Amino acid sequence: MQSTLKQELLAKIALTEDENLLLLLNEEYDYFSQKSQAMRVIDTLSAEQLAELTTLINEPFGHETESYADFKNATARWRTK
């Protein structure tokens, strides 16, 4: 006997004519079913991508953020007539 949720999903999929939506659902299903087999996104990264991710993780949060006052000063010329 199928669960109510499973029945609802099957009914919705059966009525769907949007090929892009079906492709998206298929990709998501494949991703999450592989995830249960211990596949991690990080395992698919190249050495360069992994190094870049590590660098980004280790950067201090907000180090490139400007204060609101600096933003106002930098954009003041746009607000003049």
DOVONU-91972 format. One record per residue: x, y, z of N, C-alpha, C, O in turn; residue in one letter. Coordinates in nm, 4 decimals. Layout:
N
<rec n_east="X" n_north="Y" n_up="Z" ca_east="X" ca_north="Y" ca_up="Z" c_east="X" c_north="Y" c_up="Z" o_east="X" o_north="Y" o_up="Z" res="A"/>
...
***
This chain:
81
<rec n_east="0.0839" n_north="-0.1188" n_up="0.0000" ca_east="0.0000" ca_north="0.0000" ca_up="0.0000" c_east="0.0882" c_north="0.1249" c_up="0.0000" o_east="0.1806" o_north="0.1354" o_up="0.0807" res="M"/>
<rec n_east="0.0603" n_north="0.2192" n_up="-0.0898" ca_east="0.1402" ca_north="0.3400" ca_up="-0.1012" c_east="0.0942" c_north="0.4438" c_up="0.0001" o_east="-0.0236" o_north="0.4536" o_up="0.0345" res="Q"/>
<rec n_east="0.1922" n_north="0.5210" n_up="0.0464" ca_east="0.1593" ca_north="0.6280" ca_up="0.1406" c_east="0.0810" c_north="0.7381" c_up="0.0696" o_east="0.0832" o_north="0.7495" o_up="-0.0529" res="S"/>
<rec n_east="0.0133" n_north="0.8170" n_up="0.1479" ca_east="-0.0642" ca_north="0.9278" ca_up="0.0924" c_east="0.0265" c_north="1.0260" c_up="0.0194" o_east="-0.0079" o_north="1.0733" o_up="-0.0889" res="T"/>
<rec n_east="0.1408" n_north="1.0565" n_up="0.0771" ca_east="0.2333" ca_north="1.1494" ca_up="0.0135" c_east="0.2820" c_north="1.0936" c_up="-0.1199" o_east="0.2887" o_north="1.1655" o_up="-0.2196" res="L"/>
<rec n_east="0.3150" n_north="0.9681" n_up="-0.1207" ca_east="0.3618" ca_north="0.9053" ca_up="-0.2444" c_east="0.2522" c_north="0.9093" c_up="-0.3505" o_east="0.2801" o_north="0.9360" o_up="-0.4673" res="K"/>
<rec n_east="0.1290" n_north="0.8834" n_up="-0.3111" ca_east="0.0161" ca_north="0.8886" ca_up="-0.4038" c_east="-0.0030" c_north="1.0301" c_up="-0.4587" o_east="-0.0280" o_north="1.0480" o_up="-0.5779" res="Q"/>
<rec n_east="0.0089" n_north="1.1299" n_up="-0.3716" ca_east="-0.0052" ca_north="1.2696" ca_up="-0.4141" c_east="0.1033" c_north="1.3065" c_up="-0.5143" o_east="0.0757" o_north="1.3684" o_up="-0.6170" res="E"/>
<rec n_east="0.2263" n_north="1.2684" n_up="-0.4840" ca_east="0.3368" ca_north="1.2997" ca_up="-0.5753" c_east="0.3201" c_north="1.2308" c_up="-0.7094" o_east="0.3411" o_north="1.2927" o_up="-0.8138" res="L"/>
<rec n_east="0.2830" n_north="1.1049" n_up="-0.7081" ca_east="0.2622" ca_north="1.0320" ca_up="-0.8328" c_east="0.1510" c_north="1.0947" c_up="-0.9160" o_east="0.1621" o_north="1.1029" o_up="-1.0383" res="L"/>
<rec n_east="0.0442" n_north="1.1388" n_up="-0.8507" ca_east="-0.0661" ca_north="1.2034" ca_up="-0.9212" c_east="-0.0217" c_north="1.3359" c_up="-0.9831" o_east="-0.0563" o_north="1.3666" o_up="-1.0971" res="A"/>
<rec n_east="0.0546" n_north="1.4135" n_up="-0.9077" ca_east="0.1034" ca_north="1.5418" ca_up="-0.9595" c_east="0.1968" c_north="1.5207" c_up="-1.0772" o_east="0.1884" o_north="1.5921" o_up="-1.1771" res="K"/>
<rec n_east="0.2855" n_north="1.4235" n_up="-1.0659" ca_east="0.3799" ca_north="1.3949" ca_up="-1.1748" c_east="0.3047" c_north="1.3471" c_up="-1.2981" o_east="0.3386" o_north="1.3851" o_up="-1.4102" res="I"/>
<rec n_east="0.2037" n_north="1.2647" n_up="-1.2783" ca_east="0.1256" ca_north="1.2136" ca_up="-1.3907" c_east="0.0554" c_north="1.3262" c_up="-1.4660" o_east="0.0374" o_north="1.3171" o_up="-1.5874" res="A"/>
<rec n_east="0.0161" n_north="1.4305" n_up="-1.3968" ca_east="-0.0545" ca_north="1.5427" ca_up="-1.4597" c_east="0.0392" c_north="1.6476" c_up="-1.5190" o_east="-0.0053" o_north="1.7361" o_up="-1.5921" res="L"/>
<rec n_east="0.1661" n_north="1.6385" n_up="-1.4887" ca_east="0.2614" ca_north="1.7407" ca_up="-1.5315" c_east="0.3009" c_north="1.7231" c_up="-1.6775" o_east="0.3413" o_north="1.6150" o_up="-1.7202" res="T"/>
<rec n_east="0.2885" n_north="1.8307" n_up="-1.7523" ca_east="0.3299" ca_north="1.8321" ca_up="-1.8926" c_east="0.4584" c_north="1.9129" c_up="-1.9126" o_east="0.5156" o_north="1.9135" o_up="-2.0215" res="E"/>
<rec n_east="0.5028" n_north="1.9805" n_up="-1.8076" ca_east="0.6208" ca_north="2.0662" ca_up="-1.8150" c_east="0.7469" c_north="1.9804" c_up="-1.8115" o_east="0.7844" o_north="1.9271" o_up="-1.7070" res="D"/>
<rec n_east="0.8119" n_north="1.9678" n_up="-1.9276" ca_east="0.9307" ca_north="1.8835" ca_up="-1.9394" c_east="1.0452" c_north="1.9332" c_up="-1.8513" o_east="1.1202" o_north="1.8528" o_up="-1.7960" res="E"/>
<rec n_east="1.0589" n_north="2.0648" n_up="-1.8381" ca_east="1.1648" ca_north="2.1206" ca_up="-1.7538" c_east="1.1446" c_north="2.0852" c_up="-1.6069" o_east="1.2402" o_north="2.0548" o_up="-1.5357" res="N"/>
<rec n_east="1.0207" n_north="2.0894" n_up="-1.5630" ca_east="0.9904" ca_north="2.0511" ca_up="-1.4254" c_east="1.0208" c_north="1.9034" c_up="-1.4033" o_east="1.0757" o_north="1.8658" o_up="-1.2998" res="L"/>
<rec n_east="0.9859" n_north="1.8216" n_up="-1.4986" ca_east="1.0134" ca_north="1.6782" ca_up="-1.4866" c_east="1.1633" c_north="1.6511" c_up="-1.4840" o_east="1.2095" o_north="1.5651" o_up="-1.4091" res="L"/>
<rec n_east="1.2393" n_north="1.7238" n_up="-1.5652" ca_east="1.3851" ca_north="1.7088" ca_up="-1.5648" c_east="1.4428" c_north="1.7492" c_up="-1.4290" o_east="1.5305" o_north="1.6818" o_up="-1.3750" res="L"/>
<rec n_east="1.3926" n_north="1.8595" n_up="-1.3752" ca_east="1.4377" ca_north="1.9063" ca_up="-1.2447" c_east="1.4053" c_north="1.8038" c_up="-1.1363" o_east="1.4905" o_north="1.7720" o_up="-1.0533" res="L"/>
<rec n_east="1.2847" n_north="1.7531" n_up="-1.1366" ca_east="1.2466" ca_north="1.6513" ca_up="-1.0389" c_east="1.3350" c_north="1.5277" c_up="-1.0506" o_east="1.3757" o_north="1.4701" o_up="-0.9497" res="L"/>
<rec n_east="1.3645" n_north="1.4873" n_up="-1.1737" ca_east="1.4491" ca_north="1.3709" ca_up="-1.1960" c_east="1.5907" c_north="1.3936" c_up="-1.1429" o_east="1.6483" o_north="1.3059" o_up="-1.0785" res="N"/>
<rec n_east="1.6461" n_north="1.5115" n_up="-1.1702" ca_east="1.7799" ca_north="1.5440" ca_up="-1.1202" c_east="1.7835" c_north="1.5474" c_up="-0.9682" o_east="1.8771" o_north="1.4970" o_up="-0.9062" res="E"/>
<rec n_east="1.6815" n_north="1.6068" n_up="-0.9091" ca_east="1.6756" ca_north="1.6132" ca_up="-0.7629" c_east="1.6608" c_north="1.4734" c_up="-0.7032" o_east="1.7238" o_north="1.4413" o_up="-0.6024" res="E"/>
<rec n_east="1.5788" n_north="1.3919" n_up="-0.7648" ca_east="1.5631" ca_north="1.2555" ca_up="-0.7149" c_east="1.6961" c_north="1.1806" c_up="-0.7223" o_east="1.7362" o_north="1.1138" o_up="-0.6270" res="Y"/>
<rec n_east="1.7640" n_north="1.1925" n_up="-0.8367" ca_east="1.8942" ca_north="1.1255" ca_up="-0.8522" c_east="1.9944" c_north="1.1740" c_up="-0.7489" o_east="2.0666" o_north="1.0943" o_up="-0.6891" res="D"/>
<rec n_east="1.9987" n_north="1.3056" n_up="-0.7282" ca_east="2.0930" ca_north="1.3619" ca_up="-0.6309" c_east="2.0666" c_north="1.3079" c_up="-0.4908" o_east="2.1585" o_north="1.2609" o_up="-0.4236" res="Y"/>
<rec n_east="1.9418" n_north="1.3147" n_up="-0.4470" ca_east="1.9116" ca_north="1.2752" ca_up="-0.3102" c_east="1.9170" c_north="1.1241" c_up="-0.2909" o_east="1.9469" o_north="1.0776" o_up="-0.1809" res="F"/>
<rec n_east="1.8892" n_north="1.0472" n_up="-0.3945" ca_east="1.9004" ca_north="0.9023" ca_up="-0.3795" c_east="2.0474" c_north="0.8610" c_up="-0.3766" o_east="2.0821" o_north="0.7640" o_up="-0.3092" res="S"/>
<rec n_east="2.1344" n_north="0.9324" n_up="-0.4483" ca_east="2.2784" ca_north="0.9053" ca_up="-0.4429" c_east="2.3358" c_north="0.9521" c_up="-0.3105" o_east="2.4294" o_north="0.8919" o_up="-0.2579" res="Q"/>
<rec n_east="2.2794" n_north="1.0600" n_up="-0.2563" ca_east="2.3269" ca_north="1.1128" ca_up="-0.1286" c_east="2.3138" c_north="1.0062" c_up="-0.0203" o_east="2.3975" o_north="0.9966" o_up="0.0695" res="K"/>
<rec n_east="2.2095" n_north="0.9276" n_up="-0.0298" ca_east="2.1915" ca_north="0.8235" ca_up="0.0703" c_east="2.2985" c_north="0.7152" c_up="0.0570" o_east="2.3175" o_north="0.6345" o_up="0.1481" res="S"/>
<rec n_east="2.3674" n_north="0.7138" n_up="-0.0555" ca_east="2.4772" ca_north="0.6194" ca_up="-0.0761" c_east="2.6105" c_north="0.6853" c_up="-0.0411" o_east="2.7147" o_north="0.6472" o_up="-0.0945" res="Q"/>
<rec n_east="2.6073" n_north="0.7830" n_up="0.0475" ca_east="2.7251" ca_north="0.8521" ca_up="0.1013" c_east="2.7961" c_north="0.9381" c_up="-0.0023" o_east="2.9160" o_north="0.9625" o_up="0.0112" res="A"/>
<rec n_east="2.7256" n_north="0.9852" n_up="-0.1060" ca_east="2.7863" ca_north="1.0788" ca_up="-0.2009" c_east="2.7771" c_north="1.2190" c_up="-0.1420" o_east="2.6693" o_north="1.2634" o_up="-0.1025" res="M"/>
<rec n_east="2.8875" n_north="1.2867" n_up="-0.1365" ca_east="2.8893" ca_north="1.4235" ca_up="-0.0872" c_east="2.9280" c_north="1.5159" c_up="-0.2019" o_east="3.0082" o_north="1.4780" o_up="-0.2873" res="R"/>
<rec n_east="2.8729" n_north="1.6345" n_up="-0.2051" ca_east="2.9017" ca_north="1.7310" ca_up="-0.3103" c_east="3.0512" c_north="1.7592" c_up="-0.3146" o_east="3.1089" o_north="1.7749" o_up="-0.4222" res="V"/>
<rec n_east="3.1127" n_north="1.7654" n_up="-0.1996" ca_east="3.2553" ca_north="1.7963" ca_up="-0.1925" c_east="3.3398" c_north="1.6903" c_up="-0.2645" o_east="3.4499" o_north="1.7197" o_up="-0.3110" res="I"/>
<rec n_east="3.2890" n_north="1.5690" n_up="-0.2734" ca_east="3.3615" ca_north="1.4622" ca_up="-0.3417" c_east="3.3708" c_north="1.4846" c_up="-0.4918" o_east="3.4566" o_north="1.4259" o_up="-0.5579" res="D"/>
<rec n_east="3.2839" n_north="1.5683" n_up="-0.5464" ca_east="3.2821" ca_north="1.5912" ca_up="-0.6913" c_east="3.3641" c_north="1.7137" c_up="-0.7320" o_east="3.3746" o_north="1.7436" o_up="-0.8510" res="T"/>
<rec n_east="3.4223" n_north="1.7850" n_up="-0.6354" ca_east="3.4997" ca_north="1.9046" ca_up="-0.6659" c_east="3.6403" c_north="1.8692" c_up="-0.7136" o_east="3.7008" o_north="1.7719" o_up="-0.6685" res="L"/>
<rec n_east="3.6905" n_north="1.9512" n_up="-0.8064" ca_east="3.8297" ca_north="1.9361" ca_up="-0.8487" c_east="3.9202" c_north="1.9888" c_up="-0.7375" o_east="3.8731" o_north="2.0530" o_up="-0.6436" res="S"/>
<rec n_east="4.0484" n_north="1.9618" n_up="-0.7485" ca_east="4.1437" ca_north="2.0108" ca_up="-0.6482" c_east="4.1412" c_north="2.1636" c_up="-0.6418" o_east="4.1508" o_north="2.2220" o_up="-0.5339" res="A"/>
<rec n_east="4.1284" n_north="2.2273" n_up="-0.7578" ca_east="4.1241" ca_north="2.3742" ca_up="-0.7624" c_east="3.9978" c_north="2.4273" c_up="-0.6946" o_east="4.0042" o_north="2.5240" o_up="-0.6186" res="E"/>
<rec n_east="3.8838" n_north="2.3649" n_up="-0.7217" ca_east="3.7584" ca_north="2.4074" ca_up="-0.6599" c_east="3.7615" c_north="2.3858" c_up="-0.5085" o_east="3.7116" o_north="2.4686" o_up="-0.4323" res="Q"/>
<rec n_east="3.8194" n_north="2.2759" n_up="-0.4666" ca_east="3.8294" ca_north="2.2477" ca_up="-0.3233" c_east="3.9195" c_north="2.3495" c_up="-0.2543" o_east="3.8896" o_north="2.3942" o_up="-0.1435" res="L"/>
<rec n_east="4.0310" n_north="2.3867" n_up="-0.3202" ca_east="4.1208" ca_north="2.4877" ca_up="-0.2633" c_east="4.0503" c_north="2.6231" c_up="-0.2523" o_east="4.0651" o_north="2.6934" o_up="-0.1524" res="A"/>
<rec n_east="3.9734" n_north="2.6593" n_up="-0.3560" ca_east="3.9006" ca_north="2.7865" ca_up="-0.3528" c_east="3.7950" c_north="2.7862" c_up="-0.2423" o_east="3.7787" o_north="2.8857" o_up="-0.1717" res="E"/>
<rec n_east="3.7247" n_north="2.6765" n_up="-0.2278" ca_east="3.6251" ca_north="2.6653" ca_up="-0.1222" c_east="3.6889" c_north="2.6757" c_up="0.0152" o_east="3.6354" o_north="2.7427" o_up="0.1034" res="L"/>
<rec n_east="3.8015" n_north="2.6107" n_up="0.0340" ca_east="3.8732" ca_north="2.6165" ca_up="0.1617" c_east="3.9165" c_north="2.7589" c_up="0.1920" o_east="3.9052" o_north="2.8049" o_up="0.3056" res="T"/>
<rec n_east="3.9659" n_north="2.8288" n_up="0.0906" ca_east="4.0066" ca_north="2.9685" ca_up="0.1078" c_east="3.8877" c_north="3.0542" c_up="0.1493" o_east="3.8980" o_north="3.1353" o_up="0.2414" res="T"/>
<rec n_east="3.7748" n_north="3.0361" n_up="0.0812" ca_east="3.6554" ca_north="3.1141" ca_up="0.1138" c_east="3.6054" c_north="3.0855" c_up="0.2549" o_east="3.5626" o_north="3.1767" o_up="0.3257" res="L"/>
<rec n_east="3.6108" n_north="2.9612" n_up="0.2952" ca_east="3.5657" ca_north="2.9239" ca_up="0.4291" c_east="3.6524" c_north="2.9895" c_up="0.5364" o_east="3.6031" o_north="3.0274" o_up="0.6426" res="I"/>
<rec n_east="3.7809" n_north="3.0023" n_up="0.5078" ca_east="3.8746" ca_north="3.0551" ca_up="0.6066" c_east="3.8833" c_north="3.2076" c_up="0.6085" o_east="3.9480" o_north="3.2643" o_up="0.6966" res="N"/>
<rec n_east="3.8189" n_north="3.2750" n_up="0.5123" ca_east="3.8199" ca_north="3.4210" ca_up="0.5114" c_east="3.7310" c_north="3.4733" c_up="0.6240" o_east="3.6262" o_north="3.4158" o_up="0.6533" res="E"/>
<rec n_east="3.7734" n_north="3.5820" n_up="0.6862" ca_east="3.6878" ca_north="3.6398" ca_up="0.7902" c_east="3.5575" c_north="3.6917" c_up="0.7291" o_east="3.5581" o_north="3.7492" o_up="0.6203" res="P"/>
<rec n_east="3.4484" n_north="3.6715" n_up="0.7980" ca_east="3.3180" ca_north="3.7146" ca_up="0.7481" c_east="3.3119" c_north="3.8664" c_up="0.7395" o_east="3.3475" o_north="3.9370" o_up="0.8339" res="F"/>
<rec n_east="3.2663" n_north="3.9152" n_up="0.6249" ca_east="3.2435" ca_north="4.0580" ca_up="0.6080" c_east="3.3676" c_north="4.1414" c_up="0.5858" o_east="3.3610" o_north="4.2640" o_up="0.5956" res="G"/>
<rec n_east="3.4807" n_north="4.0792" n_up="0.5563" ca_east="3.6038" ca_north="4.1573" ca_up="0.5418" c_east="3.5991" c_north="4.2509" c_up="0.4214" o_east="3.6738" o_north="4.3487" o_up="0.4168" res="H"/>
<rec n_east="3.5130" n_north="4.2229" n_up="0.3243" ca_east="3.5008" ca_north="4.3111" ca_up="0.2077" c_east="3.3769" c_north="4.3998" c_up="0.2161" o_east="3.3435" o_north="4.4683" o_up="0.1195" res="E"/>
<rec n_east="3.3101" n_north="4.3994" n_up="0.3279" ca_east="3.1882" ca_north="4.4766" ca_up="0.3454" c_east="3.2220" c_north="4.6194" c_up="0.3845" o_east="3.3076" o_north="4.6444" o_up="0.4694" res="T"/>
<rec n_east="3.1526" n_north="4.7119" n_up="0.3204" ca_east="3.1734" ca_north="4.8531" ca_up="0.3534" c_east="3.0641" c_north="4.8979" c_up="0.4493" o_east="2.9536" o_north="4.8436" o_up="0.4493" res="E"/>
<rec n_east="3.0959" n_north="4.9961" n_up="0.5297" ca_east="2.9955" ca_north="5.0485" ca_up="0.6225" c_east="2.8918" c_north="5.1268" c_up="0.5437" o_east="2.9138" o_north="5.1656" o_up="0.4289" res="S"/>
<rec n_east="2.7793" n_north="5.1488" n_up="0.6081" ca_east="2.6735" ca_north="5.2265" ca_up="0.5446" c_east="2.7220" c_north="5.3691" c_up="0.5158" o_east="2.6880" o_north="5.4263" o_up="0.4122" res="Y"/>
<rec n_east="2.7996" n_north="5.4254" n_up="0.6054" ca_east="2.8527" ca_north="5.5615" ca_up="0.5856" c_east="2.9437" c_north="5.5652" c_up="0.4631" o_east="2.9354" o_north="5.6578" o_up="0.3825" res="A"/>
<rec n_east="3.0304" n_north="5.4653" n_up="0.4488" ca_east="3.1170" ca_north="5.4603" ca_up="0.3310" c_east="3.0346" c_north="5.4454" c_up="0.2031" o_east="3.0659" o_north="5.5067" o_up="0.1010" res="D"/>
<rec n_east="2.9304" n_north="5.3647" n_up="0.2092" ca_east="2.8428" ca_north="5.3469" ca_up="0.0945" c_east="2.7758" c_north="5.4787" c_up="0.0574" o_east="2.7715" o_north="5.5161" o_up="-0.0598" res="F"/>
<rec n_east="2.7233" n_north="5.5493" n_up="0.1588" ca_east="2.6588" ca_north="5.6779" ca_up="0.1328" c_east="2.7562" c_north="5.7766" c_up="0.0707" o_east="2.7201" o_north="5.8486" o_up="-0.0224" res="K"/>
<rec n_east="2.8795" n_north="5.7810" n_up="0.1207" ca_east="2.9794" ca_north="5.8718" ca_up="0.0659" c_east="3.0146" c_north="5.8347" c_up="-0.0788" o_east="3.0302" o_north="5.9223" o_up="-0.1639" res="N"/>
<rec n_east="3.0268" n_north="5.7057" n_up="-0.1053" ca_east="3.0638" ca_north="5.6608" ca_up="-0.2394" c_east="2.9532" c_north="5.6870" c_up="-0.3408" o_east="2.9811" o_north="5.7091" o_up="-0.4586" res="A"/>
<rec n_east="2.8289" n_north="5.6846" n_up="-0.2963" ca_east="2.7176" ca_north="5.7044" ca_up="-0.3892" c_east="2.6584" c_north="5.8448" c_up="-0.3832" o_east="2.5572" o_north="5.8717" o_up="-0.4479" res="T"/>
<rec n_east="2.7193" n_north="5.9336" n_up="-0.3072" ca_east="2.6663" ca_north="6.0700" ca_up="-0.2909" c_east="2.6566" c_north="6.1420" c_up="-0.4252" o_east="2.5620" o_north="6.2171" o_up="-0.4488" res="A"/>
<rec n_east="2.7528" n_north="6.1195" n_up="-0.5118" ca_east="2.7514" ca_north="6.1904" ca_up="-0.6409" c_east="2.6313" c_north="6.1487" c_up="-0.7269" o_east="2.5871" o_north="6.2260" o_up="-0.8119" res="R"/>
<rec n_east="2.5786" n_north="6.0291" n_up="-0.7062" ca_east="2.4628" ca_north="5.9849" ca_up="-0.7838" c_east="2.3359" c_north="6.0517" c_up="-0.7351" o_east="2.2381" o_north="6.0609" o_up="-0.8093" res="W"/>
<rec n_east="2.3362" n_north="6.0982" n_up="-0.6113" ca_east="2.2169" ca_north="6.1588" ca_up="-0.5555" c_east="2.2122" c_north="6.3097" c_up="-0.5767" o_east="2.1169" o_north="6.3748" o_up="-0.5338" res="R"/>
<rec n_east="2.3121" n_north="6.3654" n_up="-0.6412" ca_east="2.3127" ca_north="6.5103" ca_up="-0.6665" c_east="2.2441" c_north="6.5385" c_up="-0.7990" o_east="2.2400" o_north="6.4540" o_up="-0.8884" res="T"/>
<rec n_east="2.1906" n_north="6.6593" n_up="-0.8092" ca_east="2.1194" ca_north="6.6961" ca_up="-0.9316" c_east="2.2119" c_north="6.7631" c_up="-1.0292" o_east="2.1695" o_north="6.8012" o_up="-1.1383" res="K"/>
***
